[in-house]
Amino acid sequence: MNKFLALLFICCFSLSYVGFSQDVDCKVLLYGIDEKYDGDCKKGLAHGQGIANGKLGNYTGDFKKGFPNGSGKLEYISGSYYEGEWTRGKRNGKGRYFYSADSIVDGYWQRDIYLGKYPYPYKVVESRGPLRTKFSRIGDAPNTIEIQFKRNGVRTMDDVVSISTQYNSGSMIEQKNYIGFEQVEFPFEGKFILTINNTLRTNVLSALFEYHIYQEGKWLVTINY
C-alpha cells in the first residue's frame, strides 16, 4: 500500500513538473514581445489565447505556432496600439491603429502595410450575361470614371441594343462608344442593365454589371461583350 501511494505521488509530481516546464519553456517567436509569455501552449510554442511582453510592448490575443495570429491587440511602449486581425505576427486584415485621440486609422492591412479603408480598390458586385470586364486606374486626378465597350477588340457600342445606367455620385456623360462619370465621390457605385446582340446578330441577350470603386483617382473600365 505504501509503495502504491509513493508511486502515485511520484507520477503526480512528474505530471505537474511537465506542465510547469511547458509554461516556462513556451516561446513567442515575434521579436519585441518575446521576453515574457503567459497563456496557452502547444509543442513549446505560444498557441491559443495568451499575453506576451517585450521591448516592443504588450500583446494580448490569439497565437498560432508562436506568432500573433487571429484577433489581438498590441500596445506599443510609445502609447499607440493596433487592435485587429493578425497573420503570422503581421497586421493582416481589418483593424484599427490608434496613434492619439486625434489620429486613429481604421481599415485593412496586408503584411503590415496599410491598404486603406477597403481591402481592395474595386469590386465586381454582380455580373450576368456574356460580359468580361477589366479595371485600370490610370491616374490620381481628377476623380473620373470612363466606361468603354468593346467587341472583338474594337471599341464600339453598335451591338448594344439598350442600356440603363445607375450611379450614386457625379454627372454622367454619354457619347458614341463611351459613357463617363465626372466629379464622382468615392466609394463610387455603378450598375448597367443592358441588352446586346449576340455575335451573329441572330438573338438579343440580357446582361447586368454592378460594381463598386473604392480608391480615388481616374479609372478606365472596359466591358467586353
C-alpha positions, -999 to +999 in steps of 0.1 A: +000+000+000+028+024+009+046+015-023+014+023-043+010+057-026+046+066-032+043+057-069+012+077-072+029+107-056+059+104-080+035+103-110+015+133-099+047+153-092+061+143-126+030+154-145+028+187-126+065+193-134+060+186-171+031+211-172+051+237-153+081+231-177+058+237-207+046+270-193+082+281-186+096+270-220+067+282-241+081+306-267+069+336-286+087+339-320+079+376-327+108+398-317+098+426-294+072+406-274+093+375-268+105+382-232+076+370-212+045+349-220+015+337-201-011+316-219-019+285-239+010+265-253+015+237-278+047+219-285+067+246-268+052+275-287+025+300-279-007+286-293-042+298-284-050+327-261-022+345-244-004+376-232+032+384-244+055+412-234+088+426-245+107+457-258+081+465-284+051+464-260+024+442-247+003+419-269-030+402-258-049+379-281-046+348-303-015+329-311-006+302-335+027+284-336+045+311-317+031+341-336+002+365-331-024+350-353-061+358-353-075+387-333-053+406-309-042+440-295-006+452-294+000+481-271+033+498-280+056+514-255+050+547-272+014+546-262-001+538-296-018+505-303-031+483-330-062+462-325-075+438-351-065+408-372-031+392-374-014+366-396+019+351-385+030+381-365+019+407-390-011+431-391-032+414-417-069+421-423-093+445-407-080+466-378-076+499-360-044+518-354-046+543-326-018+569-326-036+595-304-070+607-297-068+629-328-052+603-350-070+570-355-067+549-387-094+523-395-092+500-424-074+470-438-038+458-436-018+433-457+015+421-442+019+452-421+011+476-450-020+498-447-042+493-477-069+518-469-105+518-457-113+490-480-095+457-487-093+462-525-095+492-549-127+479-566-152+451-565-175+434-590-207+430-571-226+411-598-221+402-634-245+383-656-245+376-693-217+374-718-196+402-703-158+403-694-146+433-676-112+450-668-105+478-643-075+501-648-065+530-626-048+554-650-042+584-628-046+602-594-068+630-606-094+641-615-120+618-599-135+605-632-146+571-645-146+562-681-166+532-694-156+518-728-174+489-745-155+466-768-165+438-791-138+416-807-112+441-795-128+471-812-143+499-792-179+500-802-215+501-788-231+493-821-244+460-808-257+474-775-295+474-781-305+491-749-288+503-717-299+515-683-274+532-660-275+537-622-248+555-602-245+571-568-225+603-575-211+626-601-225+636-635-228+612-665-216+620-700-228+599-729-211+598-763-207+573-791-190+542-777-184+559-744-200+566-710-182+587-685-187+600-650-171+632-637-167+648-603-175+615-586-172+608-549-157+575-537-167+549-530-185+550-563-213+526-570-224+519-606-247+495-624-256+487-660-286+467-672-284+461-709-295+441-739-270+432-766-269+414-799-251+381-800-221+379-822-241+366-852-268+392-846-294+365-846-306+369-810-307+396-783-292+388-749-297+403-715-268+413-693-261+430-660-230+445-645-228+460-610-195+473-595-180+495-567-148+515-570-132+524-536-099+541-545-099+577-556-084+586-590-091+583-627-104+549-638-109+532-671-134+503-670-135+481-701-166+459-708-161+433-735-194+419-747 
